[in-house]
Amino acid sequence: MPTTLRKIRKMRGSRTMGWGRVGQHRARGKKGHRKAGRHKAGWSWVVKYEPNYYGKKGFTSPKSLRREGNIINLAELEEISGRLQVENKNGKPFIDLTTMGYSKLLGSGKISASLVVRVSSCSKVADEKVKKAGGQVITLSQEPGE
């Protein structure tokens, strides 16, 4: 048991706890790591060091609009084609990206090998680059029998 009691314990039940009738230590404002106190005693600090302390920033896109999917670029496709033992289809190496877990082919990077690529969807730039290299992109909508 403490030998000296703190002020808050001594003044228990006295309504004002020793801070006066009107402004219970009002001049200092709130301290600590909460944004509430920065309006009062720390306001000059906010103005000087953190001018963007308050307010909302940015935008959160709704989860319903986000697309979940595994994408691959042409540069990575070039590396994969060099490492894999690929099946030949009409004399050209064939890569099935859908079985590898990729859902879309994007056109970032260069491709030099003529490949036949099967993928769920493909960007226009990637399709053009593969055709320019002498290859072909087969998407799910182009497959026969589906």
For each residue, the residues with C-beta under 8 A, 3 or more apart:
1:
2: 5
3:
4:
5: 2 9 10
6: 9 10
7: 10 11 17 18
8: 11 12 17
9: 5 6 12
10: 5 6 7
11: 7 8 14 16 17 18
12: 8 9 17
13:
14: 11 17 18
15:
16: 11 19 20 21 24
17: 7 8 11 12 14 24
18: 7 11 14
19: 16 23 24 25
20: 16 23 24
21: 16
22: 26
23: 19 20 26 27
24: 16 17 19 20
25: 19 28
26: 22 23
27: 23 41
28: 25 31 40 41
29: 37 39 40 41 42
30: 34 36 37 40
31: 28 37 41 42
32: 37
33:
34: 30 37
35: 38 53 54
36: 30 39
37: 29 30 31 32 34 40 41 42
38: 35 42 43 45 46 50 53 54
39: 29 36 43
40: 28 29 30 37 43
41: 27 28 29 31 37
42: 29 31 37 38 45 46
43: 38 39 40 46 47
44: 47 48
45: 38 42 48 49 50
46: 38 42 43 49 50 51 53 54
47: 43 44 51
48: 44 45
49: 45 46
50: 38 45 46 53
51: 46 47
52: 55 57
53: 35 38 46 50
54: 35 38 46
55: 52
56:
57: 52
58:
59:
60:
61: 65 66
62: 65 66
63: 66
64:
65: 61 62
66: 61 62 63
67:
68:
69: 103 104
70: 101 102 103 104
71: 102 103 104 105 106
72: 76 77 80 97 102 104 105 106
73: 76 77 105 106 107 108 109
74: 77 78 105 106 107 108 109 110 111 126 129 130
75: 78 79 108 109 110 111
76: 72 73 79 80 109
77: 72 73 74 80 81 95 97 105 109 111 115 117
78: 74 75 81 82 109 110 111 112 113
79: 75 76 82 83
80: 72 76 77 83 84 95 100
81: 77 78 84 86 93 95 113 115
82: 78 79
83: 79 80
84: 80 81 95
85:
86: 81 93 94 95 115
87: 93 94
88: 91 92 93 94
89: 92 93 94 116
90: 116
91: 88
92: 88 89 114 115 116 134 135 136
93: 81 86 87 88 89 113 114 115 116
94: 86 87 88 89 115 116 117 118
95: 77 80 81 84 86 100 115 116 117 118
96: 99 100 118
97: 72 77 100 102 105 117 118 119 120
98: 101 102 103 118 119 120 140
99: 96
100: 80 95 96 97
101: 70 98
102: 70 71 72 97 98 105 119 120
103: 69 70 71 98 119 120 121
104: 69 70 71 72 119 120 121 122 123
105: 71 72 73 74 77 97 102 117 119 121 122 123 126 137
106: 71 72 73 74 123 125 126
107: 73 74 123 124 125 126 127 128 129
108: 73 74 75
109: 73 74 75 76 77 78
110: 74 75 78 129
111: 74 75 77 78 115 129 130 133 135
112: 78 133
113: 78 81 93 133 135
114: 92 93 133 134 135
115: 77 81 86 92 93 94 95 111 130 133 135 136
116: 89 90 92 93 94 95 135 136 138
117: 77 94 95 97 105 122 130 135 136 137 138
118: 94 95 96 97 98 138 139 143
119: 97 98 102 103 104 105 122 137 138 139
120: 97 98 102 103 104 139 140
121: 103 104 105 139 140
122: 104 105 117 119 126 127 137 139
123: 104 105 106 107 126 127
124: 107 127 128
125: 106 107 128 129
126: 74 105 106 107 122 123 129 130 137
127: 107 122 123 124 130 131 137
128: 107 124 125 131 132
129: 74 107 110 111 125 126 132 133
130: 74 111 115 117 126 127 133 135 136 137
131: 127 128 134 135 136 137
132: 128 129
133: 111 112 113 114 115 129 130
134: 92 114 131
135: 92 111 113 114 115 116 117 130 131
136: 92 115 116 117 130 131
137: 105 117 119 122 126 127 130 131
138: 116 117 118 119 142 143
139: 118 119 120 121 122 142 143
140: 98 120 121 143 146
141:
142: 138 139
143: 118 138 139 140 146
144:
145:
146: 140 143
